[in-house]
Amino acid sequence: MTRSARFPLTVLALVALLAGAAPAAAQSFSCATNTGPDERAICADCGLAQLDVKLAVMYEVLTKTSGMGVRADLREAQRAWLSTRAACGGNVSCLTGAYQTRIAALQASLDEFYSRGPF
């Protein structure tokens, strides 16, 4: 088979492979193993998935840059917030509000951290 004849077959194989591939994760957890209605709602809603990733990144930055005492407080607050999120169930409006509130709190912590710079 000539090189030019193999090109369409290669493209066709690539398209077939990509068509069977699972969509890329757009949240901080696996939708294949989600257990609660809140996680299912996040997996089903692009806006919630984006809020979840934003929150996860902010939380990660804060936990990596904070001292042990502050880090423990952050973890405790995150666990409490996860309970709040779970209480929303699959209610997208409630979940959106919960994310916005938690992101605002994390942003305030980041702003405080940045104010102590330069780094």
VEXDREN-2710 file (C-alpha; in Angstrom, 1 decimal):
% VEXDREN-2710
k/r/px/py/pz
1/MET/0.0/0.0/0.0
2/THR/1.4/3.4/-0.9
3/ARG/2.0/6.1/1.6
4/SER/-0.9/8.3/0.3
5/ALA/-3.3/5.3/0.4
6/ARG/-2.4/4.7/4.1
7/PHE/-3.1/8.3/5.2
8/PRO/-7.0/8.0/4.9
9/LEU/-6.9/4.7/6.8
10/THR/-4.8/6.3/9.5
11/VAL/-7.2/9.2/9.8
12/LEU/-10.2/6.9/9.9
13/ALA/-8.6/4.8/12.6
14/LEU/-7.8/7.9/14.6
15/VAL/-11.4/9.2/14.3
16/ALA/-12.8/5.8/15.3
17/LEU/-10.5/5.7/18.4
18/LEU/-11.5/9.2/19.4
19/ALA/-15.2/8.5/18.9
20/GLY/-15.0/5.7/21.5
21/ALA/-12.9/7.7/24.0
22/ALA/-14.6/9.0/27.1
23/PRO/-14.9/12.8/27.5
24/ALA/-12.2/14.6/29.4
25/ALA/-12.8/15.1/33.1
26/ALA/-14.0/18.7/33.8
27/GLN/-14.3/18.3/37.6
28/SER/-12.0/17.5/40.5
29/PHE/-13.4/13.9/40.9
30/SER/-14.2/11.0/38.7
31/CYS/-17.7/10.9/37.3
32/ALA/-17.3/7.1/36.8
33/THR/-17.3/6.6/40.6
34/ASN/-19.5/9.4/41.9
35/THR/-21.9/8.3/44.6
36/GLY/-24.1/11.2/45.6
37/PRO/-26.8/13.3/43.8
38/ASP/-24.6/16.4/44.2
39/GLU/-21.7/14.7/42.3
40/ARG/-24.0/13.4/39.6
41/ALA/-25.4/17.0/39.2
42/ILE/-21.9/18.4/38.9
43/CYS/-21.0/15.8/36.3
44/ALA/-24.1/16.6/34.3
45/ASP/-23.6/20.4/34.4
46/CYS/-20.7/22.1/32.7
47/GLY/-21.0/25.3/34.8
48/LEU/-20.9/23.3/38.0
49/ALA/-18.0/21.3/36.8
50/GLN/-16.1/24.5/36.0
51/LEU/-16.9/25.8/39.5
52/ASP/-15.7/22.6/41.0
53/VAL/-12.3/22.8/39.2
54/LYS/-11.9/26.4/40.2
55/LEU/-12.6/25.6/43.8
56/ALA/-10.3/22.6/43.7
57/VAL/-7.4/24.7/42.3
58/MET/-7.8/27.5/44.8
59/TYR/-8.0/25.0/47.7
60/GLU/-4.9/23.2/46.4
61/VAL/-2.9/26.5/46.2
62/LEU/-4.0/27.4/49.7
63/THR/-3.1/24.0/51.3
64/LYS/0.3/24.0/49.6
65/THR/1.2/27.5/50.6
66/SER/-0.2/27.6/54.2
67/GLY/1.4/26.6/57.5
68/MET/0.3/23.4/59.3
69/GLY/-2.2/25.2/61.6
70/VAL/-3.9/27.1/58.8
71/ARG/-3.8/23.9/56.6
72/ALA/-5.7/22.0/59.3
73/ASP/-8.3/24.8/59.5
74/LEU/-8.7/24.7/55.7
75/ARG/-9.2/21.0/55.7
76/GLU/-11.8/21.2/58.4
77/ALA/-13.6/24.0/56.6
78/GLN/-13.5/22.0/53.4
79/ARG/-15.0/19.0/55.0
80/ALA/-17.8/21.1/56.5
81/TRP/-18.4/22.7/53.0
82/LEU/-18.6/19.2/51.4
83/SER/-21.4/18.4/53.8
84/THR/-23.1/21.6/52.8
85/ARG/-22.7/20.7/49.1
86/ALA/-24.0/17.2/49.8
87/ALA/-27.1/18.7/51.5
88/CYS/-27.9/20.4/48.2
89/GLY/-28.5/17.0/46.5
90/GLY/-29.0/17.5/42.8
91/ASN/-30.4/21.1/43.1
92/VAL/-28.2/23.0/40.6
93/SER/-29.2/26.4/42.1
94/CYS/-28.2/25.3/45.6
95/LEU/-25.0/23.8/44.4
96/THR/-24.1/26.9/42.4
97/GLY/-24.7/29.1/45.5
98/ALA/-22.6/26.8/47.7
99/TYR/-19.8/26.9/45.2
100/GLN/-19.9/30.7/44.9
101/THR/-19.9/31.1/48.7
102/ARG/-16.9/28.7/49.2
103/ILE/-15.0/30.2/46.3
104/ALA/-15.5/33.7/47.8
105/ALA/-14.1/32.4/51.1
106/LEU/-11.1/30.8/49.5
107/GLN/-10.5/34.0/47.4
108/ALA/-10.5/36.1/50.6
109/SER/-7.9/33.7/52.1
110/LEU/-5.8/34.0/48.9
111/ASP/-6.1/37.8/49.0
112/GLU/-4.8/37.8/52.5
113/PHE/-2.0/35.5/51.5
114/TYR/-1.0/37.7/48.6
115/SER/-1.1/40.8/50.7
116/ARG/1.8/39.5/52.7
117/GLY/4.0/39.3/49.5
118/PRO/6.3/39.8/47.7
119/PHE/7.3/36.2/47.3
END
